[in-house]
Amino acid sequence: MTQYEILKQYFGYDTFRDGQDVLINSILEGRDVLGVMLTGAGKSLCYQIPDLMIARITLVIWLHIS
């Protein structure tokens, strides 16, 4: 399944928001990625979709800075 098929089937969206596809492609290419996005920008899709596509451990670190 492609990232676009997963986006539609599991999350119900037709297109990615700005920056999501860049982060997802980088993860799928095996690069280390740091994504800084506003609340509500769809960060979770950026790690959930690659996790559904590849069989390896995904480590997500969440920082709350106020």
N, CA and C atoms as an extended XYZ file, in Angstrom:
198
Properties=species:S:1:pos:R:3:atomname:S:1:resname:S:1:resid:I:1 pbc="F F F"
N         0.834       -1.191        0.000 N   MET     1
C         0.000        0.000        0.000 CA  MET     1
C         0.876        1.251        0.000 C   MET     1
N         0.489        2.250       -0.754 N   THR     2
C         1.243        3.502       -0.771 CA  THR     2
C         0.799        4.402        0.381 C   THR     2
N         1.580        5.438        0.621 N   GLN     3
C         1.217        6.377        1.678 CA  GLN     3
C        -0.093        7.090        1.370 C   GLN     3
N        -0.385        7.289        0.096 N   TYR     4
C        -1.630        7.958       -0.294 CA  TYR     4
C        -2.838        7.045       -0.093 C   TYR     4
N        -2.664        5.764       -0.355 N   GLU     5
C        -3.741        4.793       -0.112 CA  GLU     5
C        -4.023        4.654        1.378 C   GLU     5
N        -2.975        4.637        2.178 N   ILE     6
C        -3.143        4.558        3.627 CA  ILE     6
C        -3.828        5.813        4.152 C   ILE     6
N        -3.412        6.977        3.643 N   LEU     7
C        -4.024        8.241        4.044 CA  LEU     7
C        -5.530        8.210        3.815 C   LEU     7
N        -5.948        7.710        2.671 N   LYS     8
C        -7.366        7.656        2.333 CA  LYS     8
C        -8.102        6.575        3.118 C   LYS     8
N        -7.547        5.357        3.145 N   GLN     9
C        -8.240        4.229        3.764 CA  GLN     9
C        -8.362        4.354        5.282 C   GLN     9
N        -7.277        4.718        5.957 N   TYR    10
C        -7.273        4.733        7.413 CA  TYR    10
C        -7.682        6.069        8.022 C   TYR    10
N        -7.402        7.165        7.305 N   PHE    11
C        -7.641        8.477        7.887 CA  PHE    11
C        -8.699        9.293        7.153 C   PHE    11
N        -9.098        8.858        5.953 N   GLY    12
C       -10.186        9.499        5.234 CA  GLY    12
C        -9.835       10.775        4.494 C   GLY    12
N        -8.535       11.053        4.325 N   TYR    13
C        -8.114       12.262        3.615 CA  TYR    13
C        -7.623       11.924        2.216 C   TYR    13
N        -7.803       12.876        1.305 N   ASP    14
C        -7.349       12.687       -0.078 CA  ASP    14
C        -5.945       13.235       -0.317 C   ASP    14
N        -5.572       14.259        0.435 N   THR    15
C        -4.272       14.895        0.237 CA  THR    15
C        -3.601       15.163        1.581 C   THR    15
N        -2.287       15.314        1.531 N   PHE    16
C        -1.528       15.664        2.721 CA  PHE    16
C        -1.525       17.172        2.913 C   PHE    16
N        -1.333       17.601        4.154 N   ARG    17
C        -1.144       19.021        4.440 CA  ARG    17
C         0.299       19.392        4.124 C   ARG    17
N         0.571       20.691        4.082 N   ASP    18
C         1.925       21.169        3.792 CA  ASP    18
C         2.945       20.533        4.729 C   ASP    18
N         3.985       19.971        4.143 N   GLY    19
C         5.088       19.410        4.911 CA  GLY    19
C         4.943       17.955        5.308 C   GLY    19
N         3.717       17.435        5.360 N   GLN    20
C         3.528       16.047        5.781 CA  GLN    20
C         4.194       15.068        4.827 C   GLN    20
N         3.993       15.253        3.536 N   ASP    21
C         4.559       14.309        2.578 CA  ASP    21
C         6.086       14.359        2.568 C   ASP    21
N         6.667       15.534        2.818 N   VAL    22
C         8.127       15.653        2.887 CA  VAL    22
C         8.668       14.841        4.064 C   VAL    22
N         8.033       14.978        5.220 N   LEU    23
C         8.458       14.221        6.401 CA  LEU    23
C         8.286       12.723        6.189 C   LEU    23
N         7.157       12.318        5.659 N   ILE    24
C         6.882       10.901        5.435 CA  ILE    24
C         7.884       10.309        4.451 C   ILE    24
N         8.151       11.003        3.354 N   ASN    25
C         9.127       10.505        2.379 CA  ASN    25
C        10.510       10.376        2.994 C   ASN    25
N        10.900       11.333        3.827 N   SER    26
C        12.211       11.269        4.483 CA  SER    26
C        12.309       10.066        5.413 C   SER    26
N        11.251        9.805        6.150 N   ILE    27
C        11.227        8.646        7.041 CA  ILE    27
C        11.319        7.359        6.227 C   ILE    27
N        10.565        7.285        5.154 N   LEU    28
C        10.571        6.084        4.314 CA  LEU    28
C        11.922        5.866        3.632 C   LEU    28
N        12.684        6.950        3.431 N   GLU    29
C        14.022        6.843        2.860 CA  GLU    29
C        15.060        6.444        3.901 C   GLU    29
N        14.617        6.300        5.161 N   GLY    30
C        15.514        5.858        6.223 CA  GLY    30
C        16.309        6.966        6.880 C   GLY    30
N        15.931        8.197        6.633 N   ARG    31
C        16.644        9.323        7.227 CA  ARG    31
C        16.069        9.654        8.597 C   ARG    31
N        16.913       10.186        9.482 N   ASP    32
C        16.439       10.705       10.755 CA  ASP    32
C        15.677       11.991       10.474 C   ASP    32
N        14.568       12.195       11.191 N   VAL    33
C        13.696       13.326       10.886 CA  VAL    33
C        13.291       14.025       12.170 C   VAL    33
N        13.309       15.345       12.125 N   LEU    34
C        12.745       16.170       13.178 CA  LEU    34
C        11.691       17.048       12.528 C   LEU    34
N        10.449       16.856       12.918 N   GLY    35
C         9.361       17.652       12.364 CA  GLY    35
C         8.792       18.567       13.421 C   GLY    35
N         8.856       19.862       13.195 N   VAL    36
C         8.293       20.851       14.114 CA  VAL    36
C         7.103       21.479       13.403 C   VAL    36
N         5.922       21.197       13.933 N   MET    37
C         4.694       21.682       13.301 CA  MET    37
C         3.760       22.229       14.379 C   MET    37
N         2.879       23.118       13.990 N   LEU    38
C         1.907       23.686       14.906 CA  LEU    38
C         0.916       22.617       15.377 C   LEU    38
N         0.280       22.881       16.486 N   THR    39
C        -0.786       22.017       16.965 CA  THR    39
C        -1.875       21.951       15.902 C   THR    39
N        -2.319       20.738       15.607 N   GLY    40
C        -3.367       20.551       14.614 CA  GLY    40
C        -2.875       20.450       13.184 C   GLY    40
N        -1.548       20.457       13.001 N   ALA    41
C        -0.991       20.413       11.648 CA  ALA    41
C        -0.870       18.986       11.113 C   ALA    41
N        -1.154       17.985       11.938 N   GLY    42
C        -1.129       16.608       11.475 CA  GLY    42
C         0.189       15.881       11.662 C   GLY    42
N         0.876       16.199       12.763 N   LYS    43
C         2.154       15.535       13.040 CA  LYS    43
C         2.004       14.035       13.186 C   LYS    43
N         0.948       13.586       13.809 N   SER    44
C         0.802       12.160       14.086 CA  SER    44
C         0.753       11.321       12.813 C   SER    44
N         0.180       11.851       11.745 N   LEU    45
C         0.170       11.113       10.481 CA  LEU    45
C         1.581       10.886        9.960 C   LEU    45
N         2.477       11.802       10.285 N   CYS    46
C         3.841       11.734        9.770 CA  CYS    46
C         4.625       10.559       10.339 C   CYS    46
N         4.220       10.050       11.487 N   TYR    47
C         4.865        8.835       11.990 CA  TYR    47
C         3.952        7.622       11.919 C   TYR    47
N         2.651        7.812       11.926 N   GLN    48
C         1.746        6.671       11.850 CA  GLN    48
C         1.754        6.008       10.476 C   GLN    48
N         1.777        6.798        9.423 N   ILE    49
C         1.750        6.234        8.066 CA  ILE    49
C         3.018        5.436        7.770 C   ILE    49
N         4.223        5.975        8.008 N   PRO    50
C         5.423        5.146        7.778 CA  PRO    50
C         5.437        3.889        8.638 C   PRO    50
N         4.930        3.983        9.861 N   ASP    51
C         4.881        2.817       10.737 CA  ASP    51
C         3.996        1.726       10.151 C   ASP    51
N         2.918        2.106        9.491 N   LEU    52
C         2.050        1.122        8.845 CA  LEU    52
C         2.699        0.511        7.604 C   LEU    52
N         3.671        1.222        7.019 N   MET    53
C         4.281        0.774        5.773 CA  MET    53
C         5.544       -0.067        5.966 C   MET    53
N         6.255        0.133        7.068 N   ILE    54
C         7.534       -0.558        7.260 CA  ILE    54
C         7.525       -1.330        8.564 C   ILE    54
N         8.213       -2.445        8.554 N   ALA    55
C         8.269       -3.311        9.741 CA  ALA    55
C         9.547       -3.024       10.514 C   ALA    55
N         9.498       -1.980       11.333 N   ARG    56
C        10.609       -1.679       12.225 CA  ARG    56
C        10.066       -0.862       13.385 C   ARG    56
N        10.879       -0.672       14.373 N   ILE    57
C        10.458        0.058       15.560 CA  ILE    57
C        10.395        1.547       15.253 C   ILE    57
N         9.332        2.187       15.711 N   THR    58
C         9.171        3.623       15.565 CA  THR    58
C         9.246        4.253       16.944 C   THR    58
N        10.134        5.213       17.119 N   LEU    59
C        10.280        5.921       18.382 CA  LEU    59
C         9.799        7.344       18.193 C   LEU    59
N         8.810        7.731       18.978 N   VAL    60
C         8.268        9.082       18.904 CA  VAL    60
C         8.499        9.743       20.256 C   VAL    60
N         9.133       10.902       20.229 N   ILE    61
C         9.383       11.659       21.457 CA  ILE    61
C         8.543       12.923       21.375 C   ILE    61
N         7.735       13.135       22.388 N   TRP    62
C         6.847       14.285       22.394 CA  TRP    62
C         7.348       15.261       23.455 C   TRP    62
N         7.564       16.487       23.060 N   LEU    63
C         7.990       17.534       23.972 CA  LEU    63
C         6.928       18.603       24.036 C   LEU    63
N         6.602       19.025       25.228 N   HIS    64
C         5.660       20.129       25.400 CA  HIS    64
C         6.431       21.313       25.962 C   HIS    64
N         6.519       22.351       25.193 N   ILE    65
C         7.250       23.532       25.607 CA  ILE    65
C         6.251       24.667       25.714 C   ILE    65
N         6.200       25.256       26.885 N   SER    66
C         5.264       26.384       27.047 CA  SER    66
C         5.957       27.595       27.614 C   SER    66
